[in-house]
Each structure stands twice: as structure tokens, then as C-alpha cells.
Amino acid sequence: RGGGPAPRLTRRAGLYSPGSGQLRGGERLIDAASLSDYRRQTGLVTQDVALFSGDIAENIRYSRPDSSDTEVEIAARRAGLFETVQHLPLGFRTPVNNGGTDLSAGQRQLIALARAQLAQAHILLLDEATARIDRSAEERLITSLTGVTHTEKRIALIVAHRLTTARRCDVIVVIDKGCIAEYGSHEQLIAAHGLYARLWRDSVGQTRDTQGEVTG
């Protein structure tokens, strides 16, 4: 199917089989017999968040129904949701309607991210999952993800158009017209003076125009 980042990510999640080639997790070939086990170890968060009637805690706990209140709180902290919940009168017991339409897009996104954190998936896939949250919340989330992936030996694959998000990743893969154009760390790609470096310079220029200084 599509060759862009999002279709690649859904194939990586095991949602459908590639038309050609193989799906591998590290050195392991993922076939029909091992697909269900692989899916249990993989968490996918997209821009389209599925929430149901209940409260915030129940929506987070959907990924692990037997989790404790403490585990739910830890997941919320890691996702950058806890600060938001603290300011709600009912906290984690705040009601959520079907689809979460009574919440902001950013709040729905953070609940989905907390749900993924609670699942403790070995591989976490984020498809523009930070696009609807503000920069400070995104910064807290990426800092948390960096800590979790490095200390708990997990993997996070992130599709992002915000280069401030990409900059924090260990390895950046630049996809242009459905193909991998270049890859490496932020520093390596800047030094290569290729597509990423041009996009970064444009991004820095826009930030300078809107804020009067370079951030990121």
C-alpha cells in the first residue's frame, strides 16, 4: 500500500501484511503464527483517539484492566497527562463521554499516550501522536519516552513533522516521496547538509520569526 511513514508504521504494528518483503522484529521474522504475540508487545497511538464512556482512569486502564491506581498515575505522569488531571475537580474520575468529545483534542491525545504507557509495550509506535498537544506537553512526553526507552530497553518509533520532536530521537529516518532519503542522528544529518538540514534551517527561521529567538 502507501509508502509514507503512516502506512509503514501500521505495517510495523502488524495491522496488515506487507505486499512484498518481510516483517521483522529485530532479527525475528514475524509470521502468522507469531503475529498475535507480536501485537501484544506493540502499542500504537495515532491522531484518531478511541475513547469510550466512563472516566479518565477507565480509559487509561483499557490497555491493562488489572492495573492499580498507582500504575495508572505513573502512566499519566510519563505521558505528561498528570498535570492536566490535577487541575480537574474530579481528577482521574472525571467523566468521559463516548468518543471523548467533551475533552480537548490535546487531552484525548494525552489519555491515549497514557494508555500506551500503561500497556508497557516493548515497541511503542506514535503516528503524529504529539501533533495536537502543546510544545511544553510534548517536551515532557519526549523526555519521559527517552528515559523509558533507555532504562527499560524499549523501542519508540515516532512519525513526526515537528523537527523539535525528531531532534530528540536517537536515529532519524527522513522519508521523501515514499523512499528513505537519509538517516542518522540530528547532528549527523545537519552535518550532511541534505534534506533534513534544509528543513531544520527553515524550521529555525520560522521559530525566529514568531518568537524572536531560536528554540528547540
C-alpha positions in Angstrom: 0.0 0.0 0.0 1.2 3.5 0.7 4.9 4.1 1.1 4.8 7.0 3.5 5.6 7.0 7.2 2.0 6.2 8.4 1.5 3.1 6.3 4.9 1.9 7.3 4.0 2.3 10.9 0.8 0.4 10.6 2.6 -2.5 8.9 5.1 -2.3 11.8 2.2 -2.6 14.2 1.2 -5.8 12.4 -2.2 -4.4 11.4 -1.8 -5.7 7.9 0.8 -7.7 6.0 3.3 -6.1 3.6 2.6 -6.6 -0.1 6.2 -7.8 -0.5 9.2 -8.4 1.7 9.0 -9.5 5.4 8.1 -8.0 8.7 10.8 -8.5 11.3 11.2 -7.5 15.0 15.0 -7.2 15.3 16.3 -10.5 13.9 13.0 -12.3 14.4 10.7 -13.0 11.5 7.1 -12.1 12.3 4.9 -14.7 10.6 1.2 -15.6 11.0 2.0 -18.0 13.9 3.7 -15.3 16.0 1.7 -12.3 14.9 -0.7 -12.2 17.9 2.2 -12.4 20.4 3.9 -9.6 18.5 0.8 -7.4 18.6 0.6 -7.8 22.3 4.1 -6.4 22.6 3.3 -3.4 20.4 1.5 -0.2 21.3 0.2 2.1 18.5 -1.0 5.7 19.1 -2.4 7.7 16.2 -4.1 11.1 15.8 -7.5 9.4 15.8 -8.1 8.5 19.5 -10.7 5.9 20.5 -12.2 6.8 23.9 -15.4 5.4 25.4 -18.0 6.3 28.1 -16.5 6.1 31.6 -13.9 8.2 33.4 -10.3 9.1 32.6 -8.9 6.3 34.7 -11.0 3.7 33.0 -10.0 4.9 29.6 -6.3 4.7 30.5 -6.8 1.3 32.2 -8.3 -0.1 29.0 -4.9 -1.4 27.9 -4.3 -3.2 31.2 -7.7 -3.7 33.1 -6.0 -5.2 36.1 -3.6 -2.3 36.7 -3.7 -0.4 40.0 -4.4 3.2 40.6 -0.7 3.8 41.3 0.2 2.3 37.9 -2.4 4.5 36.2 -0.9 7.6 37.8 2.6 6.6 36.8 1.5 6.1 33.2 -0.3 9.5 33.3 2.9 11.2 34.6 5.0 9.5 31.8 2.6 10.7 29.2 2.5 14.3 30.5 -1.2 13.9 31.5 -0.9 14.1 35.3 -0.6 17.9 35.5 -3.8 18.3 33.4 -5.7 15.7 35.6 -4.6 17.5 38.8 -6.5 20.6 37.6 -9.8 18.8 37.1 -12.2 18.8 40.0 -12.7 15.0 39.9 -9.2 14.1 38.8 -9.0 10.7 37.3 -12.7 10.2 38.0 -13.6 12.9 35.5 -16.4 11.6 33.3 -15.6 11.0 29.6 -18.4 10.6 27.0 -18.3 8.2 24.1 -15.6 9.4 21.7 -14.2 11.9 24.3 -15.9 14.8 22.6 -16.2 16.6 25.9 -12.4 16.8 26.1 -10.0 18.9 24.0 -8.1 17.2 21.2 -4.9 17.5 23.3 -6.5 15.9 26.3 -7.7 13.0 24.3 -4.2 12.5 22.8 -2.6 12.5 26.3 -5.1 9.9 27.5 -4.2 7.7 24.5 -0.5 8.2 25.2 -1.0 7.3 28.9 -2.9 4.2 27.8 0.0 3.1 25.7 2.5 3.8 28.5 0.4 1.6 30.9 0.4 -1.3 28.4 4.2 -1.4 28.9 4.6 -2.5 25.2 8.1 -3.4 24.2 7.6 -1.4 20.9 5.7 1.9 21.0 4.6 3.4 17.7 3.5 7.0 17.6 1.9 8.3 14.4 1.8 12.1 14.7 0.7 11.4 18.3 2.0 14.7 19.6 0.5 16.9 16.8 -2.4 18.0 19.0 -0.6 18.7 22.2 1.2 21.9 23.1 5.0 22.2 23.0 5.5 22.0 26.7 3.4 18.8 27.0 5.3 17.4 24.0 8.6 18.2 25.7 7.6 16.4 28.9 6.4 13.4 26.9 9.6 13.1 24.8 11.7 13.5 27.9 9.8 10.7 29.5 9.9 8.4 26.5 13.7 8.9 26.3 14.1 7.9 29.9 11.8 4.8 29.5 13.3 3.6 26.3 16.9 3.9 27.6 16.3 2.4 31.1 13.7 -0.3 30.2 15.2 -1.4 26.9 12.0 -0.4 24.9 11.8 0.9 21.4 9.8 4.0 20.3 9.2 4.7 16.6 7.8 8.2 16.0 6.3 9.7 12.9 6.7 13.4 13.4 6.7 16.6 11.2 7.8 18.7 14.2 11.6 18.7 13.9 11.9 19.6 17.6 10.4 16.1 18.2 12.7 14.4 15.7 15.8 16.1 17.1 15.4 14.2 20.4 15.4 10.8 18.7 18.5 8.6 18.6 18.1 7.9 14.9 16.1 10.0 12.4 14.8 8.5 9.1 13.9 11.1 6.5 11.3 9.9 4.0 10.8 11.8 0.8 8.3 10.7 -1.9 7.8 7.3 -0.2 11.5 6.5 -0.1 14.2 6.7 2.6 16.2 9.8 1.7 18.7 9.8 4.6 19.1 8.6 8.2 21.3 9.3 11.2 21.3 11.4 14.4 20.3 15.0 14.3 24.0 16.1 14.4 24.9 13.7 11.6 22.1 14.9 9.4 22.8 18.6 10.0 26.5 17.9 9.1 25.4 16.1 5.9 23.7 19.3 4.5 20.9 17.3 2.9 17.1 17.5 3.0 16.9 17.3 6.8 19.4 20.1 7.3 17.4 22.3 4.9 14.1 21.5 6.7 15.8 22.3 10.0 17.1 25.6 8.8 13.6 26.5 7.6 12.2 25.5 10.9 14.6 27.5 12.9 13.9 30.5 10.6 10.2 30.2 11.3 10.8 30.0 15.0 13.0 33.1 14.9 10.3 35.0 13.1 7.5 34.1 15.5 9.4 34.1 18.8 12.4 36.4 18.2 14.8 33.7 19.1 15.9 30.2 18.2 14.3 27.4 20.3 14.2 23.7 20.2 
